[in-house]
Amino acid sequence: MKILLDENVTHDLRHEITGHDCETVAYRGWRGIKNGELLQFAAAEGFDALVTNDTNLPYQQSQRNLPIAVIVLKAPSNDFEDIRPLVPKLLAAPDDLPKCRVTVVA
C-alpha cells in the first residue's frame, strides 16, 4: 500500500510503517494544501491512503467523493509517544481499504 502522511502527523511515524511505501506531505512539497485538493493530488500520484490526525476531516469531506482511503489517528496528541501505540492497529488495517471510506484508528 502507498501511504501519504498528512502534515499534522509526525514524520517519525513513517519509520514505523513497515511493509508499505510511505511518504510525507512535506516531502512531496504539498504542505499547506487544503484537504480536498490534497486528496486529489494524492490519488493522481497513486497513493492508496492518507493518514491524518485531523479528526474533523470526515466532516469536511464527502466520504462518497473520497478518491483514496483516509485513516484518522485518534490519539491524545500529535506527539510520537501518543501515536506510536496506534501503529499495530494501523498496520492491521487491510491493504485493500476501500475508497470513499474513513477508518478511525484509536
N, C-alpha and C positions, 0 to 999 in steps of 0.2 A: 504494500500500500504506500502511496506517495502522500505524505502528510505535510501540511503547512502549519507552523506555529504562529499564532497571531502575535502582534506586538505587545500585548499585555501578558504574555506567557514568558516566563524566564527562559533565556536561551540555554541554560543548563539542562533543561528537560530534553533537549534533542539528543544528548548523550545517553539518556536513559531509555529512549525509544529504540530498542534493538529489533533488527529484522525488518525494518521499514526504511524507506528513503524519507528523510525528514529535513526540512529547511525552515528558516525563519522568514517572517515578513521583512525584517531589516536586511537580511542577506539578499533578498530579492529586490531591495530598493523600493518597497511598497509601503514604507512607513507613512502614516497619516492618511492613507486611502480609506474611505468610508466602507463599511461592511458590505453593502450591496455590490459596489464596484470591485472590492477585493475578492469577493466570491466569484465574480465573473472572470477576473484575471486568473485566479487560481484554477478554475475549470479549464480555461483556454490553455494553460500551461501543463495540464494533465494531472493536477492534484486530485486525489480521491477524497480528502477530508481536511477540514480546518479545525484545529484545536484552539480553543479560546477560553479565557476566564470571564468573558462578557456574558453574565447571566441574563442580560436584557436582550441579547441578540435574537433569541427565539420570538420575542415580542415585537422586534423591529423589522423582521424579515418574514415574508410569507413562506411558510415551510414548503408549500407545494411548488414554489418557484425556485427553491434552492438548487443550484447547479451541481453542488457536491454535498457530501455528508458534513455535518457540523457536530463536533464533540465539545460540550461545555464542561469544563472542570469546575466543580463546586468545592472550593476549599476556603478555610477561614481567611486566607490572604493569598497574594500572588507570590509570596516568598517560596523559594525552592523547598525549604523544610516542610512547608504545609502542603505543597503539591506532590512531593516525592512519594508519599504513601498512596497516592492515587495511580501511580504508574502500573502496578499489576492489573488493576481494573481497566486501565486504558489499553494495555497490551492484550487484554482478554476480549476487547471489542472485536467483532468479526471483521475479517478483511473485506468482506463484501457489504459493508454498511450501505443501506440504500440512500440514494439521493433523495432530496425532499424530506429529510428527517433530521431532527436534532436529538442527539443522545446525550444525556447528562451522566457524568461520572462523578460520584460523590463518595 
